Amino acid sequence: MRQKSITILFGLALMLSLWLAGTPLQAHGASARPPFGLPFATPPGPTTWLLGGTYGNTTGAYTNRTIWYGSGQGIHFGVDFSARCGTQVVAIGDGSVLAVDYLGYGSGPHNLVILHTNGYASLYGHLVQRSDLRAGQAVKRGDPIGLTGDPDLTCTSRPHLHLEVRDRTMGHALNAVNFIDADWDMLALTGAFGRGFQRDLDDPRKWQLMQDQPEIYWGGPLINDFAHTWPYDWK
C-alpha cells in the first residue's frame, strides 16, 4: 500500500511539473516581480497622471488598425499615460540611452529609447522637447529623462506619454503591462477611453484582458482584421 501511495504521489508530481512546463509564463519569469517601474516619480492622481490607454487590441486601435497602427499589426503597441505637458518622466529601469529623437521609431514630436541591462528596451514618446540626455549615456531607474508633451503640438488636445517595451532589436513590441510593476486594476478604474478591447466573435474570449494582449512584430500582417466583430465595424 505504501509503495502504491508513493507511486501515485510521484505520478501527480510528474503531471504537475509537466503542466507547469507547458504553461505560458511571463517573459520575465513566473514568480519574479515585473522588472520595470512606472515612468513617473509621483503617484497617480487627477493633478499628476492617469492611465489613458493600454497596450493591445483596443477598440480605438482596431478602428485605426490600417491608419495609425498598420505597421504594428493593427494593435496599440504601447501604454498611454495622460499627463499635463511638462510632467517629468523617469526611466523605468537601469540601462543606457540608445537613441534620442530618432523619428524612425515614431511617437513624435520627440522621443527617447533606453536599452536596459536585462536586454529589453523602452521607448518614451510624445515628449514636449528633445531630452537633454545623449546616446550612450547611462541612466538608473527613476532618473529624470524628459517631459511629457502632446502629439498634436497643442498641449490641450491629448497630452500624454506613450511608453513601449520592446526587445533589444527594436523590432518586437511586448505587452508593457506585464513588464511594469504596478497595480493595473487600480489604474484601470479611471475612465474608459482606450481600455475596451475589440472582440473577435469567432473567438470572443481572445485578447480581452490587459495581461493577455498579443506581442507584435513591426511590419507584420494585420492580426485583428476580424470577419465578425464587436463593437460593430462601421468601415
C-alpha positions as CSV (number, residue, x, y, z in Angstrom):
1,M,0.0,0.0,0.0
2,R,2.8,2.4,0.9
3,Q,4.6,1.7,-2.4
4,K,1.3,2.4,-4.3
5,S,0.8,5.7,-2.4
6,I,4.4,6.7,-3.3
7,T,3.8,5.8,-6.9
8,I,0.6,7.9,-7.0
9,L,2.3,10.9,-5.4
10,F,5.2,10.6,-7.8
11,G,2.8,10.5,-10.7
12,L,0.9,13.6,-9.5
13,A,4.1,15.5,-9.1
14,L,5.2,14.5,-12.6
15,M,1.9,15.6,-14.0
16,L,2.2,18.9,-12.2
17,S,5.7,19.5,-13.4
18,L,4.7,18.8,-17.0
19,W,1.7,21.1,-16.7
20,L,3.9,23.9,-15.4
21,A,6.4,23.3,-18.1
22,G,3.7,23.7,-20.7
23,T,2.1,26.8,-19.2
24,P,2.9,30.1,-20.8
25,L,4.8,32.3,-18.4
26,Q,5.5,36.0,-18.4
27,A,8.7,36.8,-20.3
28,H,10.4,37.9,-17.1
29,G,9.7,34.7,-15.1
30,A,6.7,33.1,-13.4
31,S,7.4,34.2,-9.8
32,A,9.6,37.2,-10.3
33,R,8.2,40.7,-9.9
34,P,8.0,42.6,-13.2
35,P,11.4,44.1,-13.9
36,F,10.4,47.7,-14.5
37,G,8.8,50.6,-12.6
38,L,6.3,53.2,-13.7
39,P,7.6,56.2,-15.8
40,F,6.7,58.8,-13.1
41,A,8.1,59.5,-9.7
42,T,4.8,60.9,-8.5
43,P,1.7,58.7,-7.6
44,P,-1.3,58.7,-10.0
45,G,-4.0,61.2,-9.5
46,P,-6.1,63.9,-11.2
47,T,-3.3,66.5,-10.7
48,T,-0.4,64.2,-11.7
49,W,-1.1,61.5,-14.3
50,L,-3.6,58.8,-15.1
51,L,-3.8,55.7,-17.3
52,G,-5.1,56.9,-20.6
53,G,-4.9,53.8,-22.8
54,T,-3.5,50.4,-22.5
55,Y,-1.5,48.1,-24.8
56,G,-3.2,45.8,-27.2
57,N,-6.3,45.2,-29.4
58,T,-8.2,48.2,-28.0
59,T,-11.4,49.4,-29.7
60,G,-9.5,52.6,-30.7
61,A,-6.6,50.6,-32.2
62,Y,-9.0,48.4,-34.1
63,T,-10.8,51.3,-35.6
64,N,-7.5,52.8,-36.8
65,R,-5.7,49.5,-37.5
66,T,-4.8,50.4,-41.0
67,I,-4.3,54.1,-40.4
68,W,-2.2,54.6,-37.3
69,Y,-1.3,51.1,-36.3
70,G,-0.8,49.2,-39.6
71,S,3.0,49.0,-39.1
72,G,2.3,47.3,-35.7
73,Q,0.0,44.6,-37.0
74,G,-3.1,46.6,-36.1
75,I,-2.8,47.0,-32.3
76,H,-1.9,49.8,-29.9
77,F,1.7,48.8,-29.2
78,G,2.3,51.0,-26.1
79,V,0.7,52.2,-22.9
80,D,-0.6,55.8,-22.8
81,F,-0.4,57.8,-19.6
82,S,-2.4,61.0,-19.6
83,A,-0.5,64.0,-18.1
84,R,-0.2,67.7,-18.5
85,C,2.6,68.9,-20.8
86,G,5.8,69.3,-18.9
87,T,5.2,66.4,-16.4
88,Q,8.6,64.8,-15.5
89,V,9.2,61.3,-17.0
90,V,11.7,58.9,-15.3
91,A,13.5,55.8,-16.6
92,I,11.6,52.6,-15.9
93,G,14.9,50.7,-15.4
94,D,18.7,50.8,-15.5
95,G,20.4,51.0,-18.8
96,S,21.9,53.4,-21.4
97,V,20.4,55.7,-23.9
98,L,20.0,54.0,-27.3
99,A,18.5,56.9,-29.3
100,V,17.3,60.5,-28.9
101,D,14.7,61.8,-31.3
102,Y,15.1,59.0,-33.8
103,L,11.8,59.6,-35.8
104,G,12.1,56.2,-37.4
105,Y,10.6,54.9,-34.1
106,G,7.6,57.3,-34.4
107,S,5.9,58.9,-31.3
108,G,6.9,62.5,-32.1
109,P,7.5,65.3,-31.7
110,H,10.3,63.9,-29.5
111,N,11.2,60.5,-28.2
112,L,13.9,58.7,-26.3
113,V,14.9,55.0,-26.2
114,I,16.7,53.2,-23.4
115,L,18.4,49.9,-23.8
116,H,18.2,48.1,-20.4
117,T,20.7,45.9,-18.7
118,N,18.2,43.0,-18.8
119,G,18.1,43.1,-22.6
120,Y,14.8,44.9,-23.1
121,A,14.3,48.4,-24.5
122,S,11.9,51.1,-23.5
123,L,10.6,54.0,-25.7
124,Y,9.2,57.2,-24.3
125,G,7.2,59.0,-26.9
126,H,5.4,62.4,-27.4
127,L,7.9,64.3,-25.3
128,V,7.4,68.0,-25.4
129,Q,11.1,68.8,-26.2
130,R,14.3,67.0,-27.0
131,S,15.7,65.2,-24.0
132,D,19.0,66.6,-22.5
133,L,20.4,63.0,-22.5
134,R,22.8,61.7,-25.1
135,A,23.1,58.4,-26.9
136,G,25.3,56.1,-24.8
137,Q,24.7,57.9,-21.5
138,A,24.0,55.6,-18.5
139,V,20.7,56.0,-16.6
140,K,19.3,54.5,-13.5
141,R,15.8,53.5,-12.7
142,G,14.0,56.6,-11.5
143,D,16.3,59.1,-13.2
144,P,14.6,62.0,-15.0
145,I,14.8,61.6,-18.7
146,G,12.3,64.1,-20.3
147,L,9.0,65.9,-20.1
148,T,5.6,64.8,-21.4
149,G,4.1,66.5,-24.4
150,D,1.3,66.3,-26.9
151,P,1.5,64.6,-30.4
152,D,-0.7,67.3,-31.7
153,L,1.7,70.0,-30.5
154,T,-1.0,71.9,-28.6
155,C,-0.7,70.6,-25.0
156,T,-4.5,70.9,-24.9
157,S,-5.9,68.2,-27.3
158,R,-4.4,64.9,-25.9
159,P,-1.2,65.4,-23.8
160,H,0.2,62.1,-22.8
161,L,3.3,59.9,-22.6
162,H,3.4,56.9,-24.9
163,L,5.5,54.2,-23.4
164,E,6.6,51.0,-25.2
165,V,8.6,47.9,-24.2
166,R,10.5,46.2,-27.0
167,D,13.2,43.6,-27.4
168,R,16.7,44.8,-27.9
169,T,16.4,44.7,-31.7
170,M,13.5,47.3,-31.5
171,G,11.6,45.0,-34.0
172,H,9.4,43.2,-31.5
173,A,6.9,45.1,-29.2
174,L,5.9,43.4,-25.9
175,N,2.9,44.0,-23.6
176,A,4.3,46.6,-21.3
177,V,1.6,45.8,-18.7
178,N,3.4,42.5,-18.0
179,F,6.7,44.2,-17.6
180,I,5.8,47.1,-15.3
181,D,5.3,46.6,-11.6
182,A,2.1,48.4,-10.9
183,D,-1.5,47.9,-9.6
184,W,-3.0,47.8,-13.1
185,D,-6.5,47.0,-11.8
186,M,-6.5,50.2,-9.8
187,L,-5.1,52.3,-12.6
188,A,-7.8,51.0,-15.0
189,L,-10.6,52.3,-12.7
190,T,-10.1,55.9,-14.1
191,G,-12.2,56.5,-17.2
192,A,-12.9,54.1,-20.1
193,F,-11.1,55.5,-23.1
194,G,-8.8,53.2,-24.9
195,R,-9.2,50.2,-22.5
196,G,-12.1,48.4,-24.0
197,F,-10.9,45.6,-26.2
198,Q,-12.3,44.6,-29.6
199,R,-13.9,41.2,-29.8
200,D,-13.4,38.6,-32.4
201,L,-16.9,37.0,-32.4
202,D,-15.4,33.8,-33.9
203,D,-13.2,33.6,-30.7
204,P,-14.8,36.0,-28.3
205,R,-12.6,35.3,-25.3
206,K,-9.4,36.1,-27.1
207,W,-7.4,39.2,-26.1
208,Q,-10.0,40.5,-23.5
209,L,-7.7,41.2,-20.6
210,M,-4.9,43.8,-20.2
211,Q,-2.4,41.0,-19.5
212,D,-3.2,38.6,-22.4
213,Q,-2.7,41.0,-25.3
214,P,-0.6,39.8,-28.2
215,E,3.0,40.7,-28.9
216,I,3.7,42.1,-32.3
217,Y,6.4,42.5,-34.9
218,W,6.9,45.7,-36.9
219,G,5.9,45.3,-40.5
220,G,4.0,42.0,-39.9
221,P,0.5,41.4,-41.3
222,L,-2.6,42.6,-39.5
223,I,-3.7,40.2,-36.7
224,N,-7.0,41.7,-35.9
225,D,-8.8,42.0,-39.3
226,F,-11.8,40.1,-37.9
227,A,-14.6,38.8,-40.1
228,H,-17.2,39.1,-37.3
229,T,-16.5,41.6,-34.6
230,W,-18.0,43.7,-31.8
231,P,-18.3,46.6,-31.4
232,Y,-19.6,46.7,-34.9
233,D,-17.0,47.7,-37.6
234,W,-18.7,50.5,-39.5
235,K,-16.0,50.6,-42.1
